[in-house]
Amino acid sequence: MNNNYFDLTIVIPTRNRPAFLERCIKYYADINFPAVFIIADSSGSEFLDRNRQSISAVSSDLSVHHMVFPKDEDFGGKISKAVSESTTEFTGIIGDDDFLMLGGSLECLELLKSKPDVVAVNGHRIAISALGPQKEGLDWVKSWPLWTESINCSDPFDRIRRLEIPSRPQHLYSFYRTNFLARSFHLIEDLNYSTAVEYFLYVAILTFGKWSTVPHLFSVCNYDSEYSITRDRESFPHYWGNVGSRMAQLSLPDFSNDVGSLSRSVGHLISEIEGGVPEENCERVREIFWVTNHMVFSKKKMDTVRLDHDQWIAKKTFSVIDVINRIFWRLVDRKMGVRSLGPFFSSLLREFLSGRLFVAYRRLNGRHMVHLPMLAIRRTRTVESLVTQLASSDCEWHDDFSAAFEAWSNNQKPS
């Protein structure tokens, strides 16, 4: 059995996906990942035996604690109870269809150990999806970066202002100081896990300190494609699936109560840590929440609902402004601001002249056709597939990535 020299517990939530659980824990056993694993399992009885067999198969190589929950256990409550079982200084959360990198995990933990004001950390992520059956080469794989930015402000309200709605992709899947993570989840464990509840979970975490990102590959994340659809939407009945759009979530019966109770809880938490009047802190947090939501709906052309049906000039004007705004933030890195435009356009010109830009567009299809090459250039200065870059032995993250990619590619449609 491996030694937990990371002083780390990894919580993996799962539900009715025994093949995914088997694949991921075998991967961690194969690379001898030095952590304790807690499987937060709310699978139905017909899947539990297979999960137990998979865990038993790696028990000599991996320290795994199997926590079984009722099949209707809500996501937030399940994670909260699993985190409360962690006895290590640090706790991570990762999906059963994703893969943590050994090197990236070490970088994250070293940052947590060296900077007491950082309470959560993650790194670069790559999303991969299968466009078809595995074949020679890498043309059957679509990939794109899921880079996130650090939230390193000293003031808690400034940190809260950096949170985005909807949440950043994969944001929950990070490493944390266990005591702060447990206290934050305790605030939401009895509530249905909606986007609003998740937002206030992140607010609580940021109340304790900074949420940083290391410049290292942290995880490889499985995403759906038309060829391979594996997402279990019923795992989050109040978050997606049964609920639908963000507008629909604002209409949930519990929405007002959740926002009210959680903003009060966070207000008191801020007073405990930073001082100030709890009611005033609560009001500031709630104000940030509503202003951020308004910005989200503005981006989705919701401002046009205030116009009469025959005000077509005003509606067209809003549409043009919306397009310009979207293009601007596709091109500009939020951290570097307009300074990022120079490197972006020089990289774009190089990719255009080399012909790689045309090749990238020919390989892609669907609604991400324009978005993905631009995102790749902004983040990595090339449209060359991230998988191709990482598969090269010259890449510093090659060894970590290769083990995860092999586990994924050999079984990208688990059943």
N, C-alpha and C positions, 0 to 999 in steps of 0.2 A: 504494500500500500504506500502511496506517495506521502512525503512529508510536507506539511502545510507551512513552508517557510515564508509564504506570502502573508501569513496571518490574515487570510481572506476566506470569506464564505461567499459562494455564488448561489443565488436563488434563481431557479429556472421554473417558471410557471408553465404548466401544460394542461391540456384538456382534449381528450379523445384523439390524440395524435401519437400513438405508440411508435410508429415508424420514425417520426421526427425525434422523439425522445431517445430511441435506440441509437439513431445516427449521431446525435450530438454528444451523448455521454461516452459513446465509443471513441469519438474524436478526442475528447478530453483525456480519456484513459490512454489512447495511443500516444499522445504527446506528453503524457505524465504531467498534466497541469497541476501545480502544487497548491491546491485549495480544497476546502470542504464544500460539498455540493448539497443543497437542499432542493429536492424536487417537490414543488407545490402542485399537487396533482388533484384536479377536480374531475377526472375522467369518470365515465359511467362504468358500472361493474363489468361490462363485457370487454373493457380495455385494460382494466387494472392488472389482471394476471400477466398479460404480455409486458406491461410496464415493470412489474416485479421481476420478471424473468430477465429483462434487459439490465436492470440494476444489479441483479445477482451476478450476471455475467461479467461485470466490471468490478465487482466488490473487492477483488484481490489487488486491483490497481488504482482504485479511486475510492475516496471516502464519501459515501453518499447516504444522506438521510432522506427517506421517502415519507413525506407528509401527505396523507390522504384527506381530502375535503369532500363535502357533499357536492354533487354535480351541479347544483345551482348556486354554489358559493360565489359571491361577487369577487371580481378581480382584485379590488382594493383591499378587501378584508382578508383574502387569501394571502396576498403578498405581505400585509401587515403582520399576520400571524407567523409567517415563515421567517420574516426578518427578526421577530422577537425571539426566535430560537437560535439566532446567530450568537456565538460566543467569541467571535474574533473581533479584532479592532476595526476591520474593514469588511464591508459587505457590497457585493455587486449583484446586479440584476441583468439577465440576458434572456432572450427568447429561445424557445426550443428549436427554432429553425435557423438560428444564427450561430456564429463561431467567433469566440474571443481569440485574439492573437496573444501568444505567450510574451513576446517582446513588448508589445503595446501595453499589456497588463502590467508588466514590470515598470515601465515608464510612468504609468498612472500612479502606481503605489509609491514609487519614489517621490513623486511630486506631493502626494498626500502626507508622506512622512516628513518631508522637508519644509512644508508650508502649513503651519497650524491654522491659518485663516482660510484655507481651502477645505471645503467640506464635501465636495463632489467633483469628479473628474472623468473625462472620457477622452477619446482621441479621434483620429480620422476613421471613417467607415466607408466601405465600398458596397454598393448594392449590386447584386447580380441576379439575373433571371435567364431561364432557358428559352430560347426562341424555337427550339425543336429538339429532336433526339441528339444525344452526344455523337460527335463525329470528329474526324481528324481536323486539327486546327482549332481556332477559337471563334469562328464566325457564328457559331450556334449560341454564343453567350452575349447577352447585352449587359453592360455595366455602366455605372455612373457614380460620381462621388457624393457622399453624404457628409461633407465637412460641416462642423459646427464651430461657433466662435466662443471664446471664453467670456464669462460674465465675472469680471474681476474688479468691479467698483467697490469702494470702501463703504459707501453708504447703502444700507439695506434697501431703501426706496429706489435708489438708482439701479441696484441689481434687479429689482422687481420690474422696473420699466423696460429692461432688456428682454424680458420674456415675450415670446411671440404667441399669437393666437391665430390659427391652430398651433399646437405644440410642434417644435422642431422634430423632424423624423428621428426616431430611435432615441429621443432625448432621455427617456426613463432608463434606458439601458446604459448605466454608468457604474462607477465605483464610488462608494460613500463611506464616511465615518459612521459606523454602525449606530452609535447612540443617537446621532442627529437624524439619521434615516428612520429609526424606530419611532422617535418622537413625532416626526412629520407624518408618517403613515398612521400613527395613532389618531390623528385629527380626522382622518377620512375613513377609517376602517369600517364604520357602520353606515356609510353612505354608498349609494350606487355610483359606480365609477363612470362618470360622464366627463366630457371635455372640461366643463367648469370645475369639477372636483379635481381633476388632474392639474389644472392650472393652479389651484390653491395648494395642492401638494407641493408643486415646484416653488411656489411663493414661500411656503414654510421652510423648505430646504434652504432657499436663498436667504432667509432670515438669519440662519445660523452662520452663513459665510459664503465664500465665493464658489463658483462652479466653473472649473477650468478645463481647457482642452490642451492635450499634448500633441506636438507635431509628429505623431507616429501612428501607423496603422493599428487600430484598436479592435475592429471586428469586421467580419464579412457577413452581409445580411441578405438573406433569401427574400426575393420579391416575386410576386406573381407575374405571369405573362399569359397570353392567350393559349399557349401550349401547356403551361403548368399553373393551375389554379389550386392553391393549397390553403389559403387563408380561412381560418375558422371564425367567421364573423359573430357566431353565437357566443364566443368567449367573452365578448364585450357588448352585451345586449343593450346597455345604456350609452354606449360610446359610438358605435357604428351599427350597421346591420339593421336592427329593429327600429332604430331612431332615424337615421338618415342624415340630412343636411344639418349645418350649424344653426340655421334658422329653426329647424324642427327641434333641435336640442334646447333652444331658448324657450320653447313652449312646453318643456317637460314639467309635470306637476311639482316635482321637487326642486326645480331650478331656483326659484326665489329663496326658498328656505335654505338651500345649500350655500348660495352666495352670501346670504345674511349671516348664517352661523359660522361659516369658515372665515369670512372677513373679520368677524369679532374674535374668533380664536387666534387668528394671525395677529390682529391688533394687540391682543394681550401678550402674545409671544414676543412681539417686537418690544413692547414695554418692559418685559422681563429681561431681555438681552441688551437693549439699547437705551431704555428709558422712555419717557414721554407718557402722555395720557392715552390709555388704551382706546378710548372712543375716538380720539383724534387720529390715532394710527389706523384704526379700522376704517375711518372715512377716507383717508389717503389711499389705502390699499384698494378700496372699492372704486374710488375715482379712477385709479390707474386701470383697473379691470374694465370699466365701462368705456373709457377713452380708447383703449386698445381694441375692444370689440368694435367700436365705431369705425376705427381705421380699417379693420378687416372687411366690414360690410361696404365701406367706401371703395375698397379695392375691387370688390365684386359688383361694382356698378349699382349698389343699392341706393346711392344718392339720386338716381333717376326716378325712383318711386315717388319722390316729392314733386315731380313735374307733371303737368297736365298731359293728356294723351296727344294733344296737337302741338306741343312745344318741341317740335322735331329738331330745331336748330340747337336748342339747349341740350337736348339728349345727344345729338351728334358731337357737340362740344365736349360733353362729359366723356363720351366714348373715346375721342381723340386724346384727351388728357389721360384717360385710363391706359391707353395703349402706350403713350409716351412714358408714363410712370413705370409700367411693367418692363418695357425695354430698358429703361435706365437702370432698374435694380437687377436686371439680368446681366448687365454689363459691369456694374460697379460693385466692387467688394465693400461690404459695409464697414469692415475694419479699416481699410486703407482709404475709403472715400474716393474722390475723383482722381487721386494719385494712381489708382489702379487702372485708369483708362489707357494710359500710355503703354504699359506692358501688355494689356489686353489686345489693343489694336495692332501692336507690332507682332504679337503671336498669331492673331487672326490673319494678318497679311502673309506671314510665313506659311501657315497651314493652307491658305488659299493658293499661293504660288506653287507649293509642293504637290498640290492635287489631293492631299489627304482630307481636306474639307469635303470635297465631292464624294470621296470614298465613304466618309462617315455618314453622309446623308443617304447614300445609296443603300447602306446597310440597315438604316433605321426606318421604322414606319410607325404610324399611330400618332397620338396627340403629343408625344414628346419629341417629335421629329426636329423641330427648331430648337427646343429648349436644351436638349442634351449636349449637342456639340458646343453651344455657347457656354453652358455650365462647365463643361470639361476644359475649355480654353481658359475660362476665368479662374478655375481652381488649379489646373495642372499645366497650363500654357501649351497644351497640345490636344488634338482631337483623337490621338491614338488611344485605342481602347485601354482602359485601366487594367483590365485583365491581361492584356498583352504586355503592358509595362511591368506589372507585378510578376508575370511569368518569366520575365527575363532574369537570368542569373546575376545580371549587373545591378538589379534593384536591391536596395538595402533591406526591403521587407520580403524578399523573395522566399526565404525559407519558411517564415511564418505563414505566408499566404499559400504556399504550395500544399502544405498539410491540410489546410481548410478547404482549398479548392478541390483537392483529390477526394475528400470526404463528401463534398457537395456534388461534384460532377459524376461520381460513381453511383449516386442515388439521389438525383435531383427531383424525382417524383416518388417519394416514399409512399408505401402502401402497406 
